[in-house]
């Protein structure tokens, strides 16, 4: 039967291969330095928001979250307002509930060692982070079993599960920079779908469905859709009597969601609401094509696996029509919901993180694509999988090392060409990092030196351009500075600092009229720049310019 479809592959061996691949991936990421400071992985607004319930409830015995947000995010952290004057929390409570056993492990380790038993110290964060990793592994093992319920062979289930592990955004969310809800969402949806397939509409499957909602609210759409698919596939129709027999399923799902209602009641004085700030959700906002195809975390653009899985949906329809409709409807509704939020691209996101919950369902479709192909076509698909896997790992390397923007769109060069010169790009970024640190310390000699090093390593790189253009202007190398600012504006056409710097060059080249027009276009003619523009000579590199430039350098690491 060939290498791609070995006759002796057992289900136990499938589990072992997935475990081996998962372990190898974790070790590889560790070797690349992605596991630095594993005891400091509760950071960033999302991670902190999901986590603060634990120390607040178990250590403080209350839901006064302000001190917990400040403890983890610093005194300047944004505190989400609640209408009653309390500190709100727009993040769901489900991750904290599922992290609670690991939080307890961290507490025991902290108590037995020398760490503070305060809910924040390294043992707590370490345990929760690695517990999160194990939930992803559990989700992969459950996905194998989910695909098996559709009659797929061991080799097909293995291919489908490995494709999710290696070809999608889940790769990054095994070991993200901070503990997030996405890995748990993936695992909980896999558990719910498997329970629906094996048990039908029972209280157990209902409970698991409710847990998916506790983890991420958008998962609530899965419950009625998958329940209907299972019911139709088993019975062929829906009638009142059969609906009545599904009452335990519905009650269990509602009971599982209840903790979130209680939390909202205690914090907001009402059990149902959209806790994000006003304007976060706009049901008329429909950037569908951008969500799918934008360079700014477009679902298919970043991970073509989704397109392959979509093709597999056509093959799934031939044998499991009800489930094909369910998966399709789930995808369309998630596409709509994810487009209505203010940051439709997912802000700091590797690919589009908000679609991770769909991976178990689309994994079924990918499995059918693999299963139905002829042997020679399976070999071609395997080659595509290897290529997409390498592409994905290059993307992870870029993202983890700050070689592409984490929230904004990469350029086409960063998206494609830079993947084939990662060592060169990384060398330039390391020089940029040192240049930025030197600038912050007012060490201009080293700033100039490392700006030149970055330019030597990779002159066209976005971050290189940002340091070298200003360094060249300071050194009086007007030609190099002009070239740098022009390149900067090609990448970021409306960047105020680049326009300001370009105006300075125009002024020094005797083009005072153009300099004034450029400064007018960004609305920056003040007490420092106006006299210089009036006389038509001098410099526009004022203290205000360098204040703005310092903020621009900070964006290298935040946008």
N, C-alpha and C positions, 0 to 999 in steps of 0.2 A: 504493500500500500504506500510505501515511500516514507521519506523522512518527515514530511509535513502531516502525515496521518498515520502514525505508528500504531499497529494493531495491539500492542501489548501495554499501551499507556493506561494506567489505572487511575481511578479518582484520587487515590492516596498520592500517587506520583504527581498528579496535577497540583495538589496542595503543596507538595514539597518543592516543585519548581517555582511556584509563585512565592513561597517563603524564601527560597534561595535568591530569586530576582529582587525581592523587596530588601533583603539583607544586604545584597551586593550594592543596591542603589544607595542605601543608607551609609554603607562604608565608603562608597565613592564620594558622596556628598561630604562625609566627614573628612576625607583626604583633601577635598577642595576647600576646606575651611568653613563650610556652611554650618557647622555645629559649635562655633565659638560661643562661649558664655551660655551654655544651655540652662543655667540657673537664673538667667535674666531674660526670659522669653515672654514675660507678661509686660508688653510695652506697645505703644501705639493705641489709638482711641478704641478700635474694635476689641482688641484683646483685653484691654483694661476694663472696658464696659461689660464684657461677658464674665470677667473674673471677679469683679468687686462684690458680687453677691456673697461669695464664699467668706472672705474675712469679715464682711459686715454682719452676716447672720451668725456665723459660727464663732467668731472671736469677739465681736462687739455686742451681739444679741439684738441688733436693730437693723433698720433699712435706711439709716441716715448715711447716704453714700458719699457725701461731700469729702469727708476726711479720707475715705478710701481712694477716691479719684486723685486727690492731691498726693497721697502717699505714693501712688504708683506713677502719676503723670506730672508731678511737680506742682508748685504753688500757682503757676500760670496756666494750668490745665483748664480747658473749657468745661464748665459745669452746666449740664443740660437743665434748663429751667422747667419746673412743673408749675401749673397754674396756681397751686396752693402755697407757693413759696419754697417747697422742698426741692431737693436736687433730684431731677429725673434721670432715667436711664433708657435710651432707645433700644438697648440690646436685649435680646431674649434671655430668659433664665435657663433654658434647656441645657446649654453647654455647661453652666455651673453645676447643674444637677448631675450630669454625667461625669463631670470632673471631680465631684465630691469625694468618691473613694480614693482618688489619687491625691487630693488635698489632704485626706486623712493620713495617707502614707507619708506625705511630706511632713505632716505634723509630728508623726512618730519619729521620723528621722531627725527632725529639728530638736525634739525633746531629748533624744538619745545622744545627740551631739552637742556642739557648741553654738549652734545657730539660734537666733531669737525665735521663740514660738509665738510669732505675731501674725502669721498668715501671709506674710510678704517675703520672707527671707528665701534664700536660694533653694533649700530643700522643697519648699512648696511649689515654686515655679518649675523646678526641675521635674518633679513628679507629675505635675499637671501637663507639662509639655510632652513628656514621653508617654503619658497615658493617652494623649491626643494622637500621637504617632501610632500607638497600638490599635486605636479605633479605626484608623485608616486600613491597617492590615486586616482587621476583622471585616471591614467592608469588602475588601477584595475576596476574602474567603467566602463570604456570603454571596458575592456576585457569581462565583463559580457555581454555587448551588442553585442560584436563580436561573442561570442559563441552562443548567441541567434539566430544570422542570419543563423546558420547551423541547425536550428530546434531542438536544445537541450532544454530540460526542465529546469524550474527554479532551481530545486534541482541539476541538473547536472552542470548548469552554476555556481551555488554556490560552488559546490565541486571543479570544475576546477579552479575557481578564488582563492579560499582559498588555494588550493594546491600550486599555484604560490606564494601566500603571505607567506606561512609558511614552504614550503618544498624546496624552491630554494634559490639561492644566493640573490634574490631580498630582502629577509628578512633583510639582513645586509644593503643594499643600500637604505632602508628607512631612517635610521639615521646613515650614515657612519661618520667616524671621521672628514671628510671634505666634503664640497659640491662637488659632482662629476656630470658627464654627464650621468651616467648610468640609474638613475631613469627617467630622461627626455627622454632618448632614448627609454626605455620601453614604456612610455606613448605616445610618438610620433608615434612609430610603431603601437601601438594599435589603435590610432586615424586614421592613414593612412589605415590600413587593414579594419577597420570598415567602413570608407568612401568608399573604393573600393567595399565592399560587399553591401552597401545600395544604393550608387549613381552610381556605375560604374565609367567609365573613364571620369570624368568631371573636370573642372578647379579647383573645390574645393578639390577633391581627389588628383589631381596633386600637388596643393599647399601644402597639408599635406605631400605628399611624399617628396617634396623638403625640407620641414622642417626637416624631419628625417635625411636627408643628412647633413643639416647644423649642427645638433646636433652631429652626428658621421658619418664620411665619409663612413665607411663600409656599412652603410645602403643604399647606392646608388644601391646596388645589388638587393634590394627588389623591386624597382620601376618597372623595366621591367618584372620581374618574376611574381609579383602579378597582374600586369596589364594583362599579357598574360593569367594567370589563370582565372581572372574574365571574360575576353573576351571569352575564350573558353567555360567556364561554362555557359555563357549566350547565345552564338551563335553557339557553336559547331564547328566553323571554323574561320579562319582569311582570309579576302580578302582585297583588296586595298581600297575599299570604306569604309569599317569599320575602317581601319587604319586612313583614312583621318578624320573620325569623332572623332578620339582620339587626334587630333592636339591640341585642347585647354588644354587637360590633360598634354601633353608634354611641351607646352609653360609655363603653370603655374608652373610645376616642375622646369623648367630651371630658371624662374624668382625667385623662392624661393631660389635657390642655389646661385643666383647672388651676395648677400652680401659677401659670402666667396671669390668669385672671385675678388671682389673689394678690400677686405682686403689684399689678397695676392698681388694684383697689387701694392697697396700702400706701402706694406712692402718689397716685394721681386722684384718688377718691372716686374712681370709676373703673369698672372691669374691662371696658372695651374702648380702644382708641388707637390712633396712629401716633406713636410717641415721638416720632421725629419732628423737627421744627417745621413750621408752616412753609409750604412750597416745596417740600422734599418730594412729594408724590403729586404728579399732574397726570390724570387719566387721559388727557388729550395729547400728551407728548408721545409721539410715535416715531422715534428715530430707528426704525427697523433695519434699514440697510446699513446704517452705521454700526448698530449692535452686531450685525453679522459680518460685515466686511471692512470696517474701518481699521486703519493701522493702529488706532488707539484701542487696543484690546479687543478687536473684532473677533467674534467667536470662531468663525471659519478661517479668517485670515491668519490668526495665530495658530490655530489647531485644525488643519484640514481633516483630521480624524472625524470630525462632526459631519462632514460632507459624505465620507465613506459610510458612516453609520446611517445617514439619511438614505443612501442608495439601498442599504440592507433592509430598510423599512418596507420597500416594495416587495422584497422576497418574504418577509415576515407575513405580509398580508395574505399570501397564498395559503398559509396554514393556520394563522391565528388572527383572523380579521378583527375581532373585537379588541384584542390587545394592540393591534396596529393602530386602530383608531384612538385607543386610549393614549398610547405613547405620542402619537401625533398631536392630539389635543393638549396633552401635558406640555409638550414642547412649545406649541403656539402660545399657550397661556403664559408660560414662563418668559417667552420672548416678549410678550406684551408687558407683563409686570416689570421685567427688568428694564424695559425701555421707558417706563413712566417715571422712574426715580430721577432725581436731579443729576446724579452722577451715573448716567446710563452705562458708562465704560467701566465702572467699578472702582474709580479712584486708584489707590495703590493696589494693583491687581496683576497677577501673572495670567495673561490671557484674560478670559472673562470668568472671574471666580464665582459669580452668582449662578452659573449653569452647572456647577459641580454636582448639585443634587440630582441632575438628570442622567448622570453617567451610568448608573446601573440599568436604567431603562433603555438608553441608546446602546448600551453594551449588548443587549439582546439583539438589536438590529445588526450591529457589526458582526455578531456571531453568525447570523443567518447569511450575511454576505460571504463570510469565509466558508461556511458549510456548503453553500450551493455552487461555489466555483469549481470548475474542473481543475484537475491536478496541476496542469501547466499554468493556469491562471492563479492558483493558490501560490505558486512559486513567485509570480509577479507581485501578488499582493504582499507576500512576505518581504520582498525586496523594498516595496513602498513603505512597509512598516519599519524596516531598519532605517531607511532614509529619514522618515518622519521622526523616529526616535532620536537619531543623532541631531536633527534640526531642533528638536525640543530640548535636548540637553544643552545645546549651544545657547538657546534662548534662556534657560535657567542660569547658565554661567553669566550671560550678559546682565540679567536682571539682578542676580545676587550681588554682583560686583559693581553695580551702579554704572554699567556701560551703556545703558539705554534709560530713558526716562521711566519712572515707575508709575506715573499717573498720566502724563501726556503722551502723545503719539511719537514713536521713533520716526526718524527719516527713513526713506527707502534704502539709503546706504546702510544705516544702522540695522535695518530690518533684514537685509540680505547680505550685502558684501562684507560687513564687519564680522559675520559668523565664520568667514574663511580666513580671518586674520586676527583671531581673538588674542593671541599673545601680544601682537603689536598694539592693539587697542588697549589692552590691560596695562601695558607698559606706559602708554600715554596717560591713562587715568591715574596711575600711581604717581606720576610726576605732577599731574594736576592737583591731586590730593595734597601733596607737599607744598605746592605753590599756594593753594588756598589757605592752608594752615599758617604759612609764612605771612600771608597778607593779613590774616586775623591778628597776628602778633606784631604787626607793623614792621616786619622784617622784610623790607623791600628788596634788599640785595638777593636774598634767597628766593623771593617771589619771582624776580626777573630771571634768575638762573633756572629755576624749575619750569617756568613758562617756556623758556627756550628748549629745555629737554623734552617737554611734551610736544612741542612743535617738530622737533627732530624725529621723535618716535612716530607721530601720526599727525601731519599738519591739518588734514581736513576733518578731524574728529571734533564733534560739537563742543565738548568741554575744553579741548585744546584751543579752539578758536576764541573761547570766552576769556581765557587767561592771556593768550599770546597777543591778541589785538590790543588790549589795554597795556600790557608790558611794552609792546613796540611803540605805542603812543608816548608812554612815559620816557622811553629811551630816545625819542625823537626820530624813530624810523617810520616816517609818515607813509611811505609806500606799503610797507608790511602791515602797518596798522589799518590803512585804507582797505587793503585786500582782506584782512581779517574781519573788519566790520561788515564788508559786503557779504562775505561768506556767512557770518553770523545772521545777517538779515535774510539770507536765502533760507536758512533753517528756521528762524523765528522772525517772520516779517514785521511784526509790530513791537519788537522788543525795545522798550524805552531807553535802556542803557546803551544798546548798540546804536540807536539813532542819535543819542546824546554824544557818544564817542565819535560818530561819523560827522556830526556838526562841528566838533572840535577840529577834526582834520580839515574840513572844508574851510574853516576860519583861518587855519594856519597856512593853507594853500592860497589865501587871498580871496576866497569866495565867500565873503561875509554875507551876501544876500542869501545864498543857499543855506549857510549856517543858521541864519535867523529863521528861514522857512522851516528847517528841520526842528529847531527848538520850539517854534510855534505849534508844529504838528503834534508835539507831545505835551504841550502846555507847561513847559518849564522855562520861563524867563523870570528870574528872581533878582534879588539885590546883588547876588554874586555874578550872575551871568549877563544881566542887562548892560552894565557899563562896558563889558568886554565887547558885546555885540555892537554897542553904539560907536565905539572907536574903531571897530573892525580889526582888532589885533589883540593878542594875548592868548589865554587858554581858557577853555570851558571845563577843564578837569579840576573843578572846584571841590572843596570838602563835601558839598552836597552830592556831587557826582560819585565820589568814593563811598559815601554812605549808601547810595543806591546800588553801587557795584557790589558792595559787601552783601547786601540782601540778594542780589542776583547770584552770587557765588553760593549762598546758602541754598538756593533753589536746586542746585545741581544734585543735592542729596534729598530733597523733599518733593520734587516734582518729576 
